[in-house]
Amino acid sequence: MSQVHAGDLSKTRQEMNQTTGLTNGKNWLRHSGQAQRIDEMLLVGSTKQEIAEDIIQRGLSKRDLKTTLARVQRHFDHVGHEEHKLPIEIDSNGICNFRLISNCQ
């Protein structure tokens, strides 16, 4: 696995302990809108289905559930493998959350 972005890792750990809110309309990962909500739901642990339904219910997506689920997956890829390299864990019940082990560098 590639190196975790150090700043994003420490900021995400802080968010897990105490949320800091938004700065200039963006969260700790510099996301807003759908991406911001997905990040928030990863903090507490949610299934992809729950995340997609929540985004639709809040009016953050005008798309159908299938398309919104694909959007959630693309965001997981962005956060987990591409830009931020934060590990995302999916447990046996489908609950997805940030997996931040204390020895991650």
Biopython code that builds the backbone (N, CA, C, O; Angstrom):
import numpy as np
from Bio.PDB.StructureBuilder import StructureBuilder

atoms = [
    (1, "MET", "N", (0.844, -1.182, 0.000)),
    (1, "MET", "CA", (0.000, 0.000, 0.000)),
    (1, "MET", "C", (0.881, 1.235, 0.000)),
    (1, "MET", "O", (1.920, 1.255, 0.660)),
    (2, "SER", "N", (0.485, 2.252, -0.721)),
    (2, "SER", "CA", (1.226, 3.501, -0.777)),
    (2, "SER", "C", (1.185, 4.210, 0.564)),
    (2, "SER", "O", (0.353, 3.917, 1.422)),
    (3, "GLN", "N", (2.101, 5.144, 0.719)),
    (3, "GLN", "CA", (2.146, 5.937, 1.945)),
    (3, "GLN", "C", (0.851, 6.724, 2.136)),
    (3, "GLN", "O", (0.298, 7.267, 1.180)),
    (4, "VAL", "N", (0.387, 6.778, 3.345)),
    (4, "VAL", "CA", (-0.777, 7.581, 3.697)),
    (4, "VAL", "C", (-0.334, 9.029, 3.735)),
    (4, "VAL", "O", (0.749, 9.326, 4.239)),
    (5, "HIS", "N", (-1.142, 9.935, 3.217)),
    (5, "HIS", "CA", (-0.838, 11.362, 3.282)),
    (5, "HIS", "C", (-0.843, 11.774, 4.751)),
    (5, "HIS", "O", (-1.894, 11.764, 5.392)),
    (6, "ALA", "N", (0.306, 12.130, 5.281)),
    (6, "ALA", "CA", (0.471, 12.369, 6.724)),
    (6, "ALA", "C", (-0.504, 13.403, 7.260)),
    (6, "ALA", "O", (-1.103, 13.181, 8.312)),
    (7, "GLY", "N", (-0.681, 14.510, 6.585)),
    (7, "GLY", "CA", (-1.597, 15.536, 7.068)),
    (7, "GLY", "C", (-3.031, 15.051, 7.130)),
    (7, "GLY", "O", (-3.750, 15.329, 8.090)),
    (8, "ASP", "N", (-3.446, 14.321, 6.099)),
    (8, "ASP", "CA", (-4.816, 13.809, 6.072)),
    (8, "ASP", "C", (-5.027, 12.755, 7.147)),
    (8, "ASP", "O", (-6.101, 12.679, 7.745)),
    (9, "LEU", "N", (-4.012, 11.947, 7.394)),
    (9, "LEU", "CA", (-4.117, 10.920, 8.421)),
    (9, "LEU", "C", (-4.307, 11.545, 9.796)),
    (9, "LEU", "O", (-5.215, 11.155, 10.529)),
    (10, "SER", "N", (-3.475, 12.499, 10.152)),
    (10, "SER", "CA", (-3.588, 13.114, 11.476)),
    (10, "SER", "C", (-4.882, 13.898, 11.619)),
    (10, "SER", "O", (-5.501, 13.889, 12.683)),
    (11, "LYS", "N", (-5.295, 14.575, 10.553)),
    (11, "LYS", "CA", (-6.556, 15.331, 10.615)),
    (11, "LYS", "C", (-7.752, 14.392, 10.749)),
    (11, "LYS", "O", (-8.715, 14.710, 11.446)),
    (12, "THR", "N", (-7.697, 13.239, 10.085)),
    (12, "THR", "CA", (-8.797, 12.278, 10.189)),
    (12, "THR", "C", (-8.848, 11.681, 11.588)),
    (12, "THR", "O", (-9.931, 11.483, 12.139)),
    (13, "ARG", "N", (-7.695, 11.397, 12.162)),
    (13, "ARG", "CA", (-7.671, 10.910, 13.552)),
    (13, "ARG", "C", (-8.297, 11.939, 14.486)),
    (13, "ARG", "O", (-9.054, 11.573, 15.385)),
    (14, "GLN", "N", (-7.996, 13.208, 14.288)),
    (14, "GLN", "CA", (-8.577, 14.271, 15.119)),
    (14, "GLN", "C", (-10.092, 14.302, 14.945)),
    (14, "GLN", "O", (-10.830, 14.438, 15.921)),
    (15, "GLU", "N", (-10.555, 14.175, 13.706)),
    (15, "GLU", "CA", (-11.995, 14.192, 13.435)),
    (15, "GLU", "C", (-12.702, 13.033, 14.114)),
    (15, "GLU", "O", (-13.840, 13.176, 14.563)),
    (16, "MET", "N", (-12.043, 11.892, 14.194)),
    (16, "MET", "CA", (-12.651, 10.727, 14.838)),
    (16, "MET", "C", (-12.843, 10.973, 16.330)),
    (16, "MET", "O", (-13.768, 10.433, 16.936)),
    (17, "ASN", "N", (-11.988, 11.774, 16.913)),
    (17, "ASN", "CA", (-12.083, 12.091, 18.345)),
    (17, "ASN", "C", (-13.008, 13.260, 18.622)),
    (17, "ASN", "O", (-13.753, 13.248, 19.602)),
    (18, "GLN", "N", (-12.965, 14.272, 17.764)),
    (18, "GLN", "CA", (-13.804, 15.456, 17.959)),
    (18, "GLN", "C", (-13.912, 16.185, 16.631)),
    (18, "GLN", "O", (-12.903, 16.610, 16.069)),
    (19, "THR", "N", (-15.130, 16.331, 16.129)),
    (19, "THR", "CA", (-15.312, 16.986, 14.844)),
    (19, "THR", "C", (-14.985, 18.469, 14.943)),
    (19, "THR", "O", (-15.285, 19.131, 15.936)),
    (20, "THR", "N", (-14.364, 18.964, 13.888)),
    (20, "THR", "CA", (-13.928, 20.358, 13.876)),
    (20, "THR", "C", (-14.832, 21.257, 13.054)),
    (20, "THR", "O", (-14.695, 22.480, 13.094)),
    (21, "GLY", "N", (-15.747, 20.670, 12.316)),
    (21, "GLY", "CA", (-16.629, 21.482, 11.491)),
    (21, "GLY", "C", (-15.985, 21.829, 10.164)),
    (21, "GLY", "O", (-15.025, 21.191, 9.733)),
    (22, "LEU", "N", (-16.533, 22.856, 9.520)),
    (22, "LEU", "CA", (-16.083, 23.239, 8.191)),
    (22, "LEU", "C", (-15.193, 24.479, 8.247)),
    (22, "LEU", "O", (-15.335, 25.334, 9.121)),
    (23, "THR", "N", (-14.287, 24.546, 7.302)),
    (23, "THR", "CA", (-13.463, 25.732, 7.115)),
    (23, "THR", "C", (-13.667, 26.181, 5.678)),
    (23, "THR", "O", (-13.360, 25.450, 4.737)),
    (24, "ASN", "N", (-14.190, 27.395, 5.520)),
    (24, "ASN", "CA", (-14.499, 27.904, 4.174)),
    (24, "ASN", "C", (-15.396, 26.940, 3.397)),
    (24, "ASN", "O", (-15.235, 26.773, 2.188)),
    (25, "GLY", "N", (-16.342, 26.306, 4.098)),
    (25, "GLY", "CA", (-17.303, 25.408, 3.469)),
    (25, "GLY", "C", (-16.767, 24.033, 3.137)),
    (25, "GLY", "O", (-17.429, 23.267, 2.436)),
    (26, "LYS", "N", (-15.569, 23.697, 3.628)),
    (26, "LYS", "CA", (-14.975, 22.398, 3.326)),
    (26, "LYS", "C", (-14.587, 21.683, 4.613)),
    (26, "LYS", "O", (-14.317, 22.315, 5.635)),
    (27, "ASN", "N", (-14.566, 20.343, 4.546)),
    (27, "ASN", "CA", (-14.201, 19.553, 5.721)),
    (27, "ASN", "C", (-12.689, 19.382, 5.816)),
    (27, "ASN", "O", (-11.938, 19.997, 5.058)),
    (28, "TRP", "N", (-12.253, 18.554, 6.739)),
    (28, "TRP", "CA", (-10.828, 18.353, 6.998)),
    (28, "TRP", "C", (-10.062, 17.757, 5.815)),
    (28, "TRP", "O", (-8.841, 17.891, 5.737)),
    (29, "LEU", "N", (-10.777, 17.100, 4.895)),
    (29, "LEU", "CA", (-10.133, 16.556, 3.698)),
    (29, "LEU", "C", (-10.315, 17.486, 2.494)),
    (29, "LEU", "O", (-10.026, 17.114, 1.356)),
    (30, "ARG", "N", (-10.790, 18.677, 2.760)),
    (30, "ARG", "CA", (-10.990, 19.708, 1.735)),
    (30, "ARG", "C", (-12.125, 19.332, 0.770)),
    (30, "ARG", "O", (-12.089, 19.674, -0.412)),
    (31, "HIS", "N", (-13.133, 18.620, 1.297)),
    (31, "HIS", "CA", (-14.290, 18.193, 0.513)),
    (31, "HIS", "C", (-15.528, 18.974, 0.927)),
    (31, "HIS", "O", (-15.637, 19.446, 2.059)),
    (32, "SER", "N", (-16.464, 19.100, -0.018)),
    (32, "SER", "CA", (-17.771, 19.691, 0.265)),
    (32, "SER", "C", (-18.833, 18.839, -0.438)),
    (32, "SER", "O", (-18.500, 17.928, -1.197)),
    (33, "GLY", "N", (-20.100, 19.137, -0.185)),
    (33, "GLY", "CA", (-21.201, 18.443, -0.861)),
    (33, "GLY", "C", (-21.250, 16.957, -0.588)),
    (33, "GLY", "O", (-21.123, 16.519, 0.556)),
    (34, "GLN", "N", (-21.438, 16.179, -1.654)),
    (34, "GLN", "CA", (-21.530, 14.725, -1.527)),
    (34, "GLN", "C", (-20.297, 14.137, -0.858)),
    (34, "GLN", "O", (-20.411, 13.309, 0.046)),
    (35, "ALA", "N", (-19.134, 14.560, -1.295)),
    (35, "ALA", "CA", (-17.884, 14.016, -0.755)),
    (35, "ALA", "C", (-17.776, 14.282, 0.743)),
    (35, "ALA", "O", (-17.342, 13.418, 1.505)),
    (36, "GLN", "N", (-18.169, 15.468, 1.152)),
    (36, "GLN", "CA", (-18.147, 15.820, 2.580)),
    (36, "GLN", "C", (-19.031, 14.874, 3.374)),
    (36, "GLN", "O", (-18.630, 14.385, 4.430)),
    (37, "ARG", "N", (-20.221, 14.615, 2.877)),
    (37, "ARG", "CA", (-21.154, 13.738, 3.588)),
    (37, "ARG", "C", (-20.639, 12.293, 3.633)),
    (37, "ARG", "O", (-20.784, 11.619, 4.653)),
    (38, "ILE", "N", (-20.047, 11.823, 2.553)),
    (38, "ILE", "CA", (-19.486, 10.470, 2.553)),
    (38, "ILE", "C", (-18.400, 10.369, 3.610)),
    (38, "ILE", "O", (-18.356, 9.396, 4.363)),
    (39, "ASP", "N", (-17.514, 11.373, 3.673)),
    (39, "ASP", "CA", (-16.451, 11.387, 4.680)),
    (39, "ASP", "C", (-17.033, 11.323, 6.091)),
    (39, "ASP", "O", (-16.551, 10.567, 6.934)),
    (40, "GLU", "N", (-18.066, 12.115, 6.339)),
    (40, "GLU", "CA", (-18.699, 12.138, 7.664)),
    (40, "GLU", "C", (-19.266, 10.776, 8.023)),
    (40, "GLU", "O", (-19.147, 10.329, 9.164)),
    (41, "MET", "N", (-19.883, 10.115, 7.051)),
    (41, "MET", "CA", (-20.485, 8.813, 7.326)),
    (41, "MET", "C", (-19.428, 7.728, 7.497)),
    (41, "MET", "O", (-19.666, 6.740, 8.191)),
    (42, "LEU", "N", (-18.266, 7.896, 6.875)),
    (42, "LEU", "CA", (-17.156, 6.975, 7.103)),
    (42, "LEU", "C", (-16.604, 7.118, 8.519)),
    (42, "LEU", "O", (-16.111, 6.148, 9.095)),
    (43, "LEU", "N", (-16.685, 8.305, 9.071)),
    (43, "LEU", "CA", (-16.208, 8.506, 10.441)),
    (43, "LEU", "C", (-16.982, 7.657, 11.438)),
    (43, "LEU", "O", (-16.400, 7.082, 12.358)),
    (44, "VAL", "N", (-18.296, 7.581, 11.254)),
    (44, "VAL", "CA", (-19.139, 6.866, 12.215)),
    (44, "VAL", "C", (-19.370, 5.413, 11.829)),
    (44, "VAL", "O", (-19.761, 4.599, 12.666)),
    (45, "GLY", "N", (-19.131, 5.085, 10.560)),
    (45, "GLY", "CA", (-19.347, 3.727, 10.075)),
    (45, "GLY", "C", (-20.735, 3.565, 9.485)),
    (45, "GLY", "O", (-21.732, 3.684, 10.198)),
    (46, "SER", "N", (-20.807, 3.298, 8.201)),
    (46, "SER", "CA", (-22.068, 3.139, 7.484)),
    (46, "SER", "C", (-21.853, 2.203, 6.304)),
    (46, "SER", "O", (-20.734, 2.049, 5.816)),
    (47, "THR", "N", (-22.927, 1.585, 5.854)),
    (47, "THR", "CA", (-22.827, 0.778, 4.642)),
    (47, "THR", "C", (-22.869, 1.706, 3.424)),
    (47, "THR", "O", (-23.310, 2.851, 3.519)),
    (48, "LYS", "N", (-22.411, 1.202, 2.296)),
    (48, "LYS", "CA", (-22.478, 1.993, 1.068)),
    (48, "LYS", "C", (-23.930, 2.344, 0.745)),
    (48, "LYS", "O", (-24.225, 3.447, 0.285)),
    (49, "GLN", "N", (-24.824, 1.400, 0.989)),
    (49, "GLN", "CA", (-26.249, 1.621, 0.742)),
    (49, "GLN", "C", (-26.763, 2.766, 1.622)),
    (49, "GLN", "O", (-27.462, 3.656, 1.138)),
    (50, "GLU", "N", (-26.417, 2.744, 2.909)),
    (50, "GLU", "CA", (-26.850, 3.814, 3.820)),
    (50, "GLU", "C", (-26.312, 5.164, 3.374)),
    (50, "GLU", "O", (-27.023, 6.168, 3.422)),
    (51, "ILE", "N", (-25.067, 5.188, 2.944)),
    (51, "ILE", "CA", (-24.463, 6.440, 2.499)),
    (51, "ILE", "C", (-25.190, 6.969, 1.262)),
    (51, "ILE", "O", (-25.535, 8.148, 1.199)),
    (52, "ALA", "N", (-25.418, 6.104, 0.289)),
    (52, "ALA", "CA", (-26.094, 6.519, -0.940)),
    (52, "ALA", "C", (-27.509, 7.009, -0.654)),
    (52, "ALA", "O", (-27.928, 8.039, -1.181)),
    (53, "GLU", "N", (-28.242, 6.280, 0.172)),
    (53, "GLU", "CA", (-29.609, 6.692, 0.516)),
    (53, "GLU", "C", (-29.615, 8.026, 1.245)),
    (53, "GLU", "O", (-30.493, 8.857, 1.010)),
    (54, "ASP", "N", (-28.647, 8.240, 2.126)),
    (54, "ASP", "CA", (-28.555, 9.491, 2.867)),
    (54, "ASP", "C", (-28.284, 10.664, 1.920)),
    (54, "ASP", "O", (-28.884, 11.731, 2.056)),
    (55, "ILE", "N", (-27.394, 10.461, 0.979)),
    (55, "ILE", "CA", (-27.065, 11.515, 0.011)),
    (55, "ILE", "C", (-28.296, 11.890, -0.804)),
    (55, "ILE", "O", (-28.551, 13.070, -1.045)),
    (56, "ILE", "N", (-29.054, 10.893, -1.223)),
    (56, "ILE", "CA", (-30.277, 11.145, -1.990)),
    (56, "ILE", "C", (-31.300, 11.861, -1.114)),
    (56, "ILE", "O", (-31.900, 12.849, -1.538)),
    (57, "GLN", "N", (-31.501, 11.366, 0.103)),
    (57, "GLN", "CA", (-32.490, 11.952, 1.017)),
    (57, "GLN", "C", (-32.173, 13.408, 1.319)),
    (57, "GLN", "O", (-33.092, 14.219, 1.432)),
    (58, "ARG", "N", (-30.914, 13.759, 1.450)),
    (58, "ARG", "CA", (-30.508, 15.132, 1.745)),
    (58, "ARG", "C", (-30.542, 16.039, 0.516)),
    (58, "ARG", "O", (-30.297, 17.241, 0.619)),
    (59, "GLY", "N", (-30.842, 15.465, -0.635)),
    (59, "GLY", "CA", (-30.888, 16.258, -1.857)),
    (59, "GLY", "C", (-29.521, 16.555, -2.450)),
    (59, "GLY", "O", (-29.383, 17.445, -3.289)),
    (60, "LEU", "N", (-28.514, 15.812, -2.015)),
    (60, "LEU", "CA", (-27.166, 16.014, -2.543)),
    (60, "LEU", "C", (-26.952, 15.262, -3.856)),
    (60, "LEU", "O", (-25.961, 15.483, -4.552)),
    (61, "SER", "N", (-27.891, 14.374, -4.188)),
    (61, "SER", "CA", (-27.852, 13.659, -5.463)),
    (61, "SER", "C", (-29.261, 13.601, -6.025)),
    (61, "SER", "O", (-30.215, 13.273, -5.319)),
    (62, "LYS", "N", (-29.376, 13.918, -7.284)),
    (62, "LYS", "CA", (-30.660, 13.811, -7.986)),
    (62, "LYS", "C", (-30.717, 12.515, -8.790)),
    (62, "LYS", "O", (-31.690, 12.262, -9.500)),
    (63, "ARG", "N", (-29.687, 11.708, -8.679)),
    (63, "ARG", "CA", (-29.579, 10.456, -9.436)),
    (63, "ARG", "C", (-30.288, 9.320, -8.718)),
    (63, "ARG", "O", (-30.698, 9.454, -7.565)),
    (64, "ASP", "N", (-30.426, 8.199, -9.417)),
    (64, "ASP", "CA", (-31.034, 7.020, -8.809)),
    (64, "ASP", "C", (-30.037, 6.330, -7.872)),
    (64, "ASP", "O", (-28.860, 6.686, -7.829)),
    (65, "LEU", "N", (-30.521, 5.358, -7.137)),
    (65, "LEU", "CA", (-29.705, 4.692, -6.128)),
    (65, "LEU", "C", (-28.489, 4.005, -6.750)),
    (65, "LEU", "O", (-27.387, 4.097, -6.208)),
    (66, "LYS", "N", (-28.671, 3.323, -7.871)),
    (66, "LYS", "CA", (-27.563, 2.611, -8.508)),
    (66, "LYS", "C", (-26.436, 3.580, -8.888)),
    (66, "LYS", "O", (-25.262, 3.299, -8.644)),
    (67, "THR", "N", (-26.792, 4.698, -9.474)),
    (67, "THR", "CA", (-25.796, 5.692, -9.883)),
    (67, "THR", "C", (-25.132, 6.320, -8.663)),
    (67, "THR", "O", (-23.928, 6.574, -8.675)),
    (68, "THR", "N", (-25.904, 6.572, -7.615)),
    (68, "THR", "CA", (-25.355, 7.162, -6.402)),
    (68, "THR", "C", (-24.424, 6.179, -5.693)),
    (68, "THR", "O", (-23.401, 6.588, -5.145)),
    (69, "LEU", "N", (-24.762, 4.896, -5.698)),
    (69, "LEU", "CA", (-23.863, 3.886, -5.141)),
    (69, "LEU", "C", (-22.522, 3.871, -5.887)),
    (69, "LEU", "O", (-21.468, 3.725, -5.267)),
    (70, "ALA", "N", (-22.562, 4.022, -7.202)),
    (70, "ALA", "CA", (-21.329, 4.078, -7.989)),
    (70, "ALA", "C", (-20.527, 5.318, -7.610)),
    (70, "ALA", "O", (-19.298, 5.265, -7.555)),
    (71, "ARG", "N", (-21.201, 6.427, -7.350)),
    (71, "ARG", "CA", (-20.529, 7.656, -6.911)),
    (71, "ARG", "C", (-19.842, 7.432, -5.566)),
    (71, "ARG", "O", (-18.709, 7.871, -5.370)),
    (72, "VAL", "N", (-20.516, 6.755, -4.644)),
    (72, "VAL", "CA", (-19.928, 6.445, -3.332)),
    (72, "VAL", "C", (-18.662, 5.611, -3.528)),
    (72, "VAL", "O", (-17.641, 5.877, -2.894)),
    (73, "GLN", "N", (-18.722, 4.609, -4.399)),
    (73, "GLN", "CA", (-17.550, 3.770, -4.648)),
    (73, "GLN", "C", (-16.398, 4.582, -5.235)),
    (73, "GLN", "O", (-15.247, 4.391, -4.844)),
    (74, "ARG", "N", (-16.697, 5.484, -6.167)),
    (74, "ARG", "CA", (-15.643, 6.329, -6.733)),
    (74, "ARG", "C", (-14.999, 7.195, -5.657)),
    (74, "ARG", "O", (-13.790, 7.425, -5.686)),
    (75, "HIS", "N", (-15.803, 7.676, -4.705)),
    (75, "HIS", "CA", (-15.238, 8.476, -3.618)),
    (75, "HIS", "C", (-14.369, 7.610, -2.711)),
    (75, "HIS", "O", (-13.314, 8.056, -2.260)),
    (76, "PHE", "N", (-14.795, 6.388, -2.442)),
    (76, "PHE", "CA", (-13.962, 5.466, -1.665)),
    (76, "PHE", "C", (-12.607, 5.279, -2.350)),
    (76, "PHE", "O", (-11.569, 5.280, -1.689)),
    (77, "ASP", "N", (-12.620, 5.118, -3.669)),
    (77, "ASP", "CA", (-11.375, 4.965, -4.421)),
    (77, "ASP", "C", (-10.504, 6.212, -4.282)),
    (77, "ASP", "O", (-9.293, 6.111, -4.086)),
    (78, "HIS", "N", (-11.115, 7.371, -4.383)),
    (78, "HIS", "CA", (-10.397, 8.647, -4.260)),
    (78, "HIS", "C", (-9.759, 8.782, -2.881)),
    (78, "HIS", "O", (-8.584, 9.128, -2.767)),
    (79, "VAL", "N", (-10.529, 8.510, -1.844)),
    (79, "VAL", "CA", (-10.036, 8.667, -0.470)),
    (79, "VAL", "C", (-9.060, 7.550, -0.111)),
    (79, "VAL", "O", (-8.051, 7.797, 0.550)),
    (80, "GLY", "N", (-9.351, 6.343, -0.536)),
    (80, "GLY", "CA", (-8.565, 5.201, -0.104)),
    (80, "GLY", "C", (-7.336, 4.898, -0.938)),
    (80, "GLY", "O", (-6.352, 4.387, -0.404)),
    (81, "HIS", "N", (-7.359, 5.193, -2.227)),
    (81, "HIS", "CA", (-6.264, 4.746, -3.087)),
    (81, "HIS", "C", (-5.611, 5.857, -3.889)),
    (81, "HIS", "O", (-4.436, 5.754, -4.243)),
    (82, "GLU", "N", (-6.333, 6.890, -4.174)),
    (82, "GLU", "CA", (-5.812, 7.894, -5.092)),
    (82, "GLU", "C", (-5.235, 9.091, -4.351)),
    (82, "GLU", "O", (-4.040, 9.121, -4.059)),
    (83, "GLU", "N", (-6.040, 10.040, -4.058)),
    (83, "GLU", "CA", (-5.579, 11.313, -3.507)),
    (83, "GLU", "C", (-5.113, 11.248, -2.060)),
    (83, "GLU", "O", (-4.019, 11.714, -1.742)),
    (84, "HIS", "N", (-5.928, 10.677, -1.183)),
    (84, "HIS", "CA", (-5.664, 10.774, 0.261)),
    (84, "HIS", "C", (-4.974, 9.553, 0.852)),
    (84, "HIS", "O", (-4.280, 9.663, 1.863)),
    (85, "LYS", "N", (-5.153, 8.410, 0.245)),
    (85, "LYS", "CA", (-4.544, 7.152, 0.691)),
    (85, "LYS", "C", (-4.867, 6.806, 2.148)),
    (85, "LYS", "O", (-4.022, 6.296, 2.883)),
    (86, "LEU", "N", (-6.097, 7.092, 2.542)),
    (86, "LEU", "CA", (-6.564, 6.725, 3.880)),
    (86, "LEU", "C", (-7.210, 5.344, 3.801)),
    (86, "LEU", "O", (-8.082, 5.126, 2.960)),
    (87, "PRO", "N", (-6.808, 4.425, 4.644)),
    (87, "PRO", "CA", (-7.369, 3.072, 4.564)),
    (87, "PRO", "C", (-8.842, 3.042, 4.966)),
    (87, "PRO", "O", (-9.233, 3.588, 5.998)),
    (88, "ILE", "N", (-9.641, 2.398, 4.133)),
    (88, "ILE", "CA", (-11.069, 2.211, 4.417)),
    (88, "ILE", "C", (-11.292, 0.723, 4.622)),
    (88, "ILE", "O", (-10.863, -0.102, 3.815)),
    (89, "GLU", "N", (-11.965, 0.398, 5.704)),
    (89, "GLU", "CA", (-12.250, -0.998, 6.043)),
    (89, "GLU", "C", (-13.735, -1.258, 5.841)),
    (89, "GLU", "O", (-14.574, -0.417, 6.161)),
    (90, "ILE", "N", (-14.045, -2.418, 5.315)),
    (90, "ILE", "CA", (-15.438, -2.860, 5.188)),
    (90, "ILE", "C", (-15.539, -4.167, 5.959)),
    (90, "ILE", "O", (-14.909, -5.161, 5.598)),
    (91, "ASP", "N", (-16.344, -4.159, 7.035)),
    (91, "ASP", "CA", (-16.433, -5.360, 7.871)),
    (91, "ASP", "C", (-17.399, -6.378, 7.271)),
    (91, "ASP", "O", (-17.971, -6.146, 6.207)),
    (92, "SER", "N", (-17.575, -7.482, 7.945)),
    (92, "SER", "CA", (-18.404, -8.578, 7.427)),
    (92, "SER", "C", (-19.880, -8.205, 7.318)),
    (92, "SER", "O", (-20.640, -8.894, 6.638)),
    (93, "ASN", "N", (-20.296, -7.122, 7.978)),
    (93, "ASN", "CA", (-21.677, -6.648, 7.883)),
    (93, "ASN", "C", (-21.832, -5.542, 6.841)),
    (93, "ASN", "O", (-22.916, -4.979, 6.684)),
    (94, "GLY", "N", (-20.747, -5.232, 6.130)),
    (94, "GLY", "CA", (-20.801, -4.192, 5.110)),
    (94, "GLY", "C", (-20.607, -2.783, 5.649)),
    (94, "GLY", "O", (-20.772, -1.811, 4.912)),
    (95, "ILE", "N", (-20.258, -2.659, 6.935)),
    (95, "ILE", "CA", (-20.033, -1.340, 7.532)),
    (95, "ILE", "C", (-18.655, -0.845, 7.088)),
    (95, "ILE", "O", (-17.644, -1.524, 7.270)),
    (96, "CYS", "N", (-18.642, 0.338, 6.511)),
    (96, "CYS", "CA", (-17.412, 0.936, 5.995)),
    (96, "CYS", "C", (-16.982, 2.058, 6.928)),
    (96, "CYS", "O", (-17.804, 2.862, 7.369)),
    (97, "ASN", "N", (-15.689, 2.105, 7.224)),
    (97, "ASN", "CA", (-15.160, 3.208, 8.023)),
    (97, "ASN", "C", (-13.672, 3.356, 7.775)),
    (97, "ASN", "O", (-13.028, 2.491, 7.182)),
    (98, "PHE", "N", (-13.141, 4.481, 8.246)),
    (98, "PHE", "CA", (-11.705, 4.697, 8.155)),
    (98, "PHE", "C", (-11.011, 3.723, 9.098)),
    (98, "PHE", "O", (-11.402, 3.601, 10.259)),
    (99, "ARG", "N", (-9.995, 3.037, 8.617)),
    (99, "ARG", "CA", (-9.209, 2.111, 9.434)),
    (99, "ARG", "C", (-7.883, 2.798, 9.708)),
    (99, "ARG", "O", (-6.961, 2.757, 8.894)),
    (100, "LEU", "N", (-7.807, 3.427, 10.866)),
    (100, "LEU", "CA", (-6.626, 4.209, 11.204)),
    (100, "LEU", "C", (-5.888, 3.530, 12.351)),
    (100, "LEU", "O", (-6.189, 3.743, 13.526)),
    (101, "ILE", "N", (-4.940, 2.730, 11.986)),
    (101, "ILE", "CA", (-4.139, 2.015, 12.961)),
    (101, "ILE", "C", (-3.057, 2.959, 13.474)),
    (101, "ILE", "O", (-2.489, 3.741, 12.712)),
    (102, "SER", "N", (-2.784, 2.877, 14.753)),
    (102, "SER", "CA", (-1.858, 3.826, 15.365)),
    (102, "SER", "C", (-0.469, 3.831, 14.745)),
    (102, "SER", "O", (0.235, 4.837, 14.836)),
    (103, "ASN", "N", (-0.055, 2.734, 14.115)),
    (103, "ASN", "CA", (1.285, 2.714, 13.550)),
    (103, "ASN", "C", (1.315, 3.052, 12.063)),
    (103, "ASN", "O", (2.346, 2.866, 11.418)),
    (104, "CYS", "N", (0.208, 3.545, 11.503)),
    (104, "CYS", "CA", (0.217, 3.973, 10.105)),
    (104, "CYS", "C", (1.134, 5.182, 9.968)),
    (104, "CYS", "O", (1.082, 6.100, 10.787)),
    (105, "GLN", "N", (1.947, 5.185, 8.966)),
    (105, "GLN", "CA", (2.865, 6.306, 8.739)),
    (105, "GLN", "C", (2.424, 7.088, 7.532)),
    (105, "GLN", "O", (3.064, 8.075, 7.169)),
]
sb = StructureBuilder()
sb.init_structure("model")
sb.init_model(0)
sb.init_chain("A")
sb.init_seg("    ")
for serial, (resi, resn, name, xyz) in enumerate(atoms, 1):
    if name == "N":
        sb.init_residue(resn, " ", resi, " ")
    sb.init_atom(name, np.array(xyz, "f"), 0.0, 1.0, " ", f" {name:<3s}", serial, name[0])
structure = sb.get_structure()
